[in-house]
Amino acid sequence: MLKKALACGAIVCFMAGYAALSSAKGTGLAKGKQLFQSKCILCHGPQGNGEGPAAAAFNPKPANFTSKSFWKAPNIEATMAHVIANGKVQMPAFHNLSSSDIQDLIQYIKATFEPK
């Protein structure tokens, strides 16, 4: 009887943790979307294809998040975090973003634009 009670308790704890994690992930994606719209859309465009209104002025063009080759680059998420934080070529550094903000932004970009 005690084993059943402990097993049920463990299942309830697991489900509660999973629900909290799912909710947090949803919150992170919402934050990432807001960050993308305020910081990235001008250059990377609403479709994430690097064709935003400001992109015409850049050479090289902004990253195309809809390209399979973009996502095949080694350590792409770590590279993205580094570029967002420190800038690269025409891309400015976003020093005001926390590491959590950067991860939320990357997860939104990945969930929204990565080809399946």
N, C-alpha and C positions, 0 to 999 in steps of 0.2 A: 504494500500500500504506500509506504514511504517513497519507494522508487518511482511509482507512478506519479505521485505528487511532485517530486523533484523534476521528473521529466516534463510534466505539464508546465511547471514553473519555468523551466529552461526554454521551452517553446514560446511561452508568453513573452519572456524577456527578449528572445531572438526576434520575434515579430515586432515588438515595440521598437527595438533598435533599428530594424529594417525600415519601419515606417518613418522613424525620425531621419534616417539617412536619405530616404527617398525624398522627403520633404525638404531637407537641406540641399540636396542636389537640384531640385526644382527651383529653390531660392537662388542657388548659384547660377543656374542658367538664366534666370530672369535678370540677375545683376549683370551677367555677361552680355546679355542682349542690350541692356541699357548702356553699358560701356561701349559696345560695338557701335551703337547708334550715335553716341556722343563723341567718340574718339576716332573711329575707323572708317565710317561709311563714306566720308568725303573722298578718300583716296581708293579704298578697296571696293566701294560701291555696295548697294543694297543686296546684290546677289553674291557678294564676296569674290567676284571674278577679277578684281583689280581694275575695273572700269568705272570708278567713281568720277564725279565731275572734275576733280583736281588731277586725275591720273594723266590726262593729256599732256600736262606740263612736265612729266617725269620721264627720265631715261636713266636707269631702267624703270620699267613699269612696277607698280605695287604688286605684291604677291597675289597670285590667283589661288584662292582657297578652294576652288572647285576643281582644280587640276589633280588628277591621280598622282602625277609625278611630284607635286608639292608634298603630299603626305607620305611618299616613299622615301623622302630624304632621311638620313640617319638622325636619330634623336630629335625629331622635328618639334616635339612639344617643348623640350629644353631649349632648343634654338629659338623658338617663338618667344618663350619667356625672356630670354636674354635680349632679343631684339626689341621687344616691347619696353623693357626696363632701360635699355642703354641706347637704343636707336641704331640705325644703319643707313648709310648713304642719305637719301632724302627723308627717310622715316625718322621722326623726332623721338627722343627718349621720353618716356612717360614716368618720370621720377616720382610723381605724386600718387601712383598706383601702388597699393600694397601687394605683397606676394599673393594674398588671397584673391584680390581683384584680378590680378594677372591670370591666375588659374581659372577663375570664373570666366574670364574673357576667352581664354584658350578653349575651355570646354564648350562654350557657346559656339565658337567658330567651328570646332570639330563636329559638334552635333548638328549644326545647321548646314554646313557647306561641304564636308568631306564626302566625296562620292562613295556610294555603297557598292 
